[in-house]
Amino acid sequence: MASPSQASLLLQKQLKDLCKNPVDGFSAGLVDESNLFEWSVTIIGPPDTLYDGGFFNAIMTFPPNYPNSPPTVRFTSEVWHPNVYPDGKVCISILHPPGDDPNGYELASERWTPVHTVESIVLSIISMLSSPNDESPANVEAAKEWRDRREEFKKKVGRCVRKSQEVM
C-alpha cells in the first residue's frame, strides 16, 4: 500500500519528468500548486481524427494510494465520444480498478496496474479518441450514433472541436 508521501513523491517525479521532457499531444500541470493530487491536462485532438485541431481540457484526480489505485479523468471541455460519460468522465480499461472485472468484460491485464504514469494514461486517452470502443460504451447515445449515424456523430464532434478552439 502506497502511503500519501510515496504517492506525493511519485507524482512530483512524474510532473518534473513531463516538464523536462514534454510529450507531443498534451500538456499537464497542477490545478493548484499546493495539491499534487489534482492535475489539469490539455489534450490536443489527434491528427487525422475527428478530434483533430481541438484542445480538450480535463482534470486528473489521484487517490491517496496512487499508484496502487488509478486516478479518475474527467473532461471539463465538451467531448462527444462513446467512451466518455455525459458528465465528462473517461471510461477506459486502464482506469478501472485492478483485478478481475466484476462484469467479465475486461481481462485483469487490461485494467489498472501501478506501472501506469500520467504519460501512459493520457496517451491511452489520445488513442481512445482515435479509435472509440463502442462495445462497452460510457455514452450509449454517442456509441449508437458512431455505429448507425456516422455523419451526425461527425457533426457533433466538429461542434465540440470548434467550441474547444474558442476557449483557447
C-alpha positions in Angstrom: 0.0 0.0 0.0 1.5 3.4 -1.0 1.5 6.0 1.7 0.4 9.5 0.8 4.0 10.6 0.9 5.0 7.8 -1.5 2.2 9.0 -3.8 3.3 12.6 -3.5 6.9 11.7 -4.3 5.9 9.7 -7.4 3.6 12.5 -8.6 6.3 15.1 -8.1 8.7 13.0 -10.1 6.2 12.5 -12.9 5.4 16.2 -13.0 9.1 17.0 -13.1 9.7 14.5 -15.9 6.9 15.9 -18.0 8.2 19.5 -17.5 11.7 18.4 -18.6 10.5 16.2 -21.4 7.2 17.3 -22.8 5.2 14.8 -24.8 3.6 15.6 -28.1 -0.2 15.7 -28.0 -0.8 17.0 -24.5 0.3 19.3 -21.7 -0.2 18.7 -18.0 0.4 20.6 -14.7 -1.1 21.1 -11.3 -4.5 22.7 -10.9 -3.2 24.3 -7.7 0.5 24.3 -6.7 -0.4 23.1 -3.2 -2.2 19.9 -4.4 -0.2 17.3 -6.2 -3.3 15.0 -6.4 -5.2 17.2 -8.9 -3.8 17.8 -12.4 -5.0 19.9 -15.3 -4.5 18.2 -18.6 -5.0 19.7 -22.1 -5.2 17.1 -24.9 -4.7 18.2 -28.4 -7.1 16.4 -30.8 -5.0 13.7 -32.5 -4.1 14.5 -36.2 -6.2 12.7 -38.9 -9.1 12.0 -36.5 -12.5 13.7 -36.0 -11.0 15.5 -32.9 -8.0 17.0 -34.9 -7.5 20.7 -34.1 -9.4 20.5 -30.7 -8.0 21.5 -27.3 -9.7 19.4 -24.7 -9.3 20.1 -21.1 -9.6 17.5 -18.3 -8.9 17.1 -14.6 -7.0 14.1 -13.4 -7.6 13.3 -9.8 -5.3 10.9 -8.0 -6.3 8.8 -5.0 -4.2 8.9 -1.8 -3.0 5.3 -2.5 -1.7 6.1 -6.0 -0.2 4.2 -7.8 -2.0 1.2 -6.3 -5.3 2.7 -7.5 -6.0 4.6 -10.7 -6.8 8.3 -11.0 -10.1 9.5 -12.4 -10.0 11.6 -15.5 -12.9 13.9 -16.3 -13.1 16.2 -19.4 -14.1 19.8 -18.5 -14.4 20.5 -22.2 -17.4 19.1 -24.0 -16.4 15.8 -25.7 -18.8 13.6 -27.7 -17.4 10.1 -27.6 -18.7 6.6 -26.9 -16.1 6.2 -24.1 -16.8 9.5 -22.3 -19.7 9.7 -19.9 -22.1 12.7 -20.4 -20.5 14.3 -17.3 -17.1 14.1 -19.0 -15.6 11.1 -17.0 -13.4 9.0 -19.2 -14.1 5.3 -19.3 -11.1 3.2 -20.5 -9.9 -0.1 -19.1 -6.6 1.1 -17.6 -8.6 3.5 -15.4 -10.6 0.7 -13.9 -9.6 -0.7 -10.5 -7.0 -3.6 -10.6 -8.0 -7.2 -10.6 -10.8 -9.1 -12.2 -13.7 -7.3 -13.8 -16.9 -8.0 -11.9 -18.8 -7.8 -15.2 -16.5 -10.1 -17.1 -15.8 -7.6 -19.9 -12.2 -7.0 -19.3 -9.2 -9.2 -18.5 -7.3 -8.3 -15.3 -4.3 -7.5 -17.6 -6.3 -4.7 -19.3 -7.2 -2.9 -16.1 -5.1 -0.6 -13.9 -1.6 -1.6 -12.9 0.8 0.6 -10.8 3.2 0.8 -13.8 1.0 3.4 -15.5 2.1 7.0 -15.4 0.4 10.3 -16.2 2.0 10.0 -19.6 0.7 6.5 -20.3 -2.8 7.4 -19.1 -3.0 10.4 -21.4 -1.6 8.6 -24.3 -4.3 5.9 -23.8 -6.9 8.6 -23.8 -5.5 10.1 -27.0 -5.6 6.6 -28.5 -9.3 6.2 -27.3 -10.1 9.5 -29.2 -8.6 8.0 -32.3 -10.5 4.7 -32.1 -13.6 4.5 -30.0 -14.7 1.2 -28.4 -18.4 1.0 -28.9 -18.6 -2.5 -27.4 -19.0 -1.3 -23.8 -19.9 2.4 -24.1 -20.0 5.0 -21.4 -22.2 7.2 -23.6 -24.7 4.9 -25.2 -26.1 7.7 -27.5 -22.7 8.6 -28.8 -22.0 4.8 -29.4 -25.3 4.4 -31.3 -24.5 7.5 -33.4 -20.9 6.3 -34.1 -22.3 2.9 -35.4 -25.5 4.0 -37.1 -25.5 7.7 -37.9 -21.8 8.5 -38.6 -22.5 11.9 -40.2 -24.4 13.1 -37.2 -21.6 11.9 -34.9 -19.1 13.8 -37.0 -21.1 17.0 -36.8 -21.4 16.8 -33.0 -17.7 16.1 -32.7 -17.0 19.0 -35.1 -19.0 21.3 -32.8 -17.0 20.1 -29.8 -13.7 20.8 -31.6 -14.9 24.3 -32.6 -16.1 25.0 -29.1 -12.7 23.9 -27.6 -10.8 26.2 -30.0 -12.9 29.2 -28.9 -12.0 28.6 -25.3 -8.2 28.6 -26.0 
